[in-house]
Amino acid sequence: MAPNLSAHMTVMQNAAQRAAKRLLRDFNEVEQLQVSVKGPGDFVSQADLRAEASIREDLNKARPGYGFLMEESGESGSDSWAWRWVVDPLDGTSNFLHGIPHWSISIGLEKRLPDGGSEVVAGVVYAPASDEMYWAEKGTGAFVNDRRLRVSARRDMQQAMFATGIPFAVSPPSMQRTFLRTLNVLMPQVAGVRRFGSAALDLAWVAAGRYDGFWELQLKPWDICAGLVIVREAGGTVTDPRGGDPRERGDIVAGNAHLHAPLCAAVREGMGIAAT
């Protein structure tokens, strides 16, 4: 049974669920959505903007002094924030606009540390189409709805299923080559590689043991903030390929304790980083 929700977690889940109601209505009428184009493969819809506004309103009302880092509107609030919300109101926008029911709302909470850095202390990844609420707070474990989550226990790369993101057509050729090199290293070793289109949900599924690991390069903080605390609280390991904080560069490797290191090694090889 899940523990009682803290005040922070109650606010986060309520904000995600309220935004989800409108998103689900829009998703059921996807052909009528008004869509503007930010760039090839990177769409932003009116649904996305409304969801962000709804989440901002709810979080700001509950915690008016907190800062924000949001996908569409960027940073706001005091530069000296002690707490900051990191929000992706619709992760998997292309899936959403194509009627594919695999998309999520991601809300992370960062706490400022005495040294000026920050740590992620809570996260919510909500999948409205399946009504799965993945959530975690530092030190309390990870859950989907009321069920406790644990990463998989697989040790053998040949039995492992990994998730990733595929670079878009506009991605730099160097990034595309890195991805292909990494696939070339991994494919002979593993049971499969999947690309479902929502990094936040990919991380949540690692926490749930559905995937044994996940990697992707050059993600944004709102893509990974909530997911990384969920994976860690489910017993997994999340770093960048070099072993550092994935929020610094946006390069992320997540997995269970047995497979994180070999997955990191494969990604580093694909990136052309010498073994250490």
N, C-alpha and C positions, 0 to 999 in steps of 0.2 A: 504493500500500500504506500502511496506517495505521502510525503510529509505535508503538513499544512503549509499553504502558500504564504510566503513572506509578503510584506506590503509592496516591495518592489515587484515581485513576481505577479502579484495580483494585478497591479497596474499594467504590466507588460502584456499579460494574457488577455485582459479586458480590451486593451487597445487593439491587439491583433484580431480578436474576434469581431469587434465592431467594424473594423476596416474590411474584414473578410465578407461580411454580409453584402456590402455593396459590390465587392469584387465578384462574388458568386453570381449576383444578378447580371452584372456586365458579361461575365463569362458565358452565361446561358444565352446571351444575345450578342455573341462575339461579332457577328457579321455587321451589326449596326454601330460598332464602336467607331468613334472618330479618332483616327490615328495620324500622328505627325511623325516624321522620320528624322531621327538624330543622325543616322548613318546606316549603311548596309549592315543588316544583321543586328542592329541595335535600335529597336523601336521603343517609342514611349507613347503610351495611350492616355487618353483622358482618365481611364480607370486607374492607371498608375498614379497620376497626379492627385486624383481625389483620395486615393488610399493614403498617400503620404500626408496630405493635409489633415485627414482624419486622425492618423496616428500622432502627428505633431500636436494637434489640439488636445487629445486625451493625455499624452505624456506631459505636456507643458502645464495643463491644468492641475495634474496630480503633483508634479515636482517643478514648480516655476523657476527655480534657480539652476536647473541642469542645462548643460550644453547639448548641442545636436550636431551630428554628422549624418547627413541623409543623402541618398543617391541623387535625387533630382535637385534639391535646393542647397546642397553642400553644407558648410559649417555655419553655425549661428550660435548666439549666446556669448557669454563672457569668455575671453581668452584664458582666464584664470579659473575655469571650471574645476570643481572637485569631483563631479560626476558628469558623465556624458552618455547620451543615447546614441547608438549607431544603428541606422535603420535602412533596410531595403524594403520598400513597401510592396514590391512585386518582383521576386527573383524567379526568372523563367518567363520573361515577358514574351519572347517569341513563341514558346509553347502556348501561353495564354491566348495570343492572337491567332494561333492556328487551331484552337479548340482542343489542345492536348491537355488533359487534366493533371499536369505535373508542374506545379508552380507553388510558390510559398511566400510568406511574409516573414521577414527576419528582423528581430530586435535584439540588440546586444546592449549591455551596460558596462561602461568602463569606469574605473575608480582611479583618481590621480594618486600616485605614490609620493612619498616624501622626497625622493630624488628627482622628481619632475616627470618621470615616466608614468605609465598607466598599466593597469591589468584589467582583463575582462572578468567580471565577477558574476555575471548572469547572462543568460541567453534564452531566447524563444525562437523556434522555427516552426511556424504553423502552416500546415498543408490543408487549406480549406476544402478542396475537392474530396479528400479522404477523411476529413475531420480528425487529423492526427496533430496533436500539439506536443512537439518535442521541446523539452525545457530542462534547464539545469541552473543551479547556483553553486558557486565555489564552496566545496566542502560538504554538500548535501546530496550528491549523486545526480544522475540524469534519468529522465523519465519520458515516456510517450503517454500522454493522458495520465492515467494512474499507475501505469506499469513501469517497473524499474528497467533500465537499459544497461546492457553490458556489450562491449565490443566482442567480436568473434574470438574463438580460441585457436583458430587454424595456425599451424606452424609451417606448413609446406607450401611453397610458392606455386607448385603445380596444381594445388587445389584452390588457390586464391582467386577471388573475383575483385577486380579493382575498377574504380570509376575515375573519370577525368573529364576535362572540357577540351573540345577541339577548336583550334584557332579559326577565326572567321576569315573570309576572303580578304578583308582589309588589314589583317594582321601583318606585321613586317615579315618578309621572307625568312629572316633569321629565326623568328619565333616558330614559323611553320616547320623549318628544318629541324629545330630542336625537338618539336613534338614528334616528328617522324622518326628521328633517331631514338627517342625514348621508347616509342612503340616497337621499334626494331629490336631493342634490348629486351623488352618485357614480354612480347607476344610468345616467343618460344618457351617462356618459363611459367606461364600462368594459365588458369582455366578460362579466363575471359577478361575483356576490358569493355566497359559500358560508358556511354555518354547520354545522359538523360536530360540535361539542359537546365539544371538548377543547382548551383554549387552549394547553397545553403542546405538543400535537401540531401545532396550527396553526403555532406558531413553528418547530417542527422542519421542517414542510413548506415554510415560507418559506426556510429554510436549504437545503433540497433543491431549490429552484426549482420546486416544484409549485404553490405560490402565489407571486404577485409581491409580496404584502404582506398585512399583518394589522393590524387595529385592534380595540381593545375598551377600555371604560372601567370603572373601579372594580374591577379585579381585585386579588387578594391576592398577596403576595410569592411564595408557594409555587406560584402559577399560572404565573409568568413568570421566576423566577430562573434556572432551568436553560436555558430557551429563549432568553433574551436573549444569553447568552454563545455559544450554538450559532449563532445568526444572525450575530452579529458576527464570529465566527471563520470563517464561510462567506462573508464579504465584504459582509454587509448592514449596515444602519443601524437602530438601535433607540433610540427616545427616547419621551418623552411628547409630546403634540401641540404643546407649547410649545418643545420641544427639550431638555428637562431629563431627569433620571433617572426612568424609569417606575416605579421602586420607591417613589418618594415618595408619589404619589397613587394608583397602580394604573392610571393611564391609559397605554396603550401603543400605539405605531405602529411597525411593523417593515416593512422593505422593502428593495429593492435601491437602489443609489445614485441611480438615475434617477427612481424612482417614490416614494421616501420623502417627498420634499418636497411633491409635489402631493397625496399621500394625507394628510399632516399638514394641509395647507391645507383639504382637504375636511372633515376631522374638526373642525378649529377652527371652520369655518363652521357646522357642525352644532351645536357647543357654544355658538355665539354669541360667540366670541372674535374681537375685531377683528384684522384683518391688521396685521402689524408690518413 
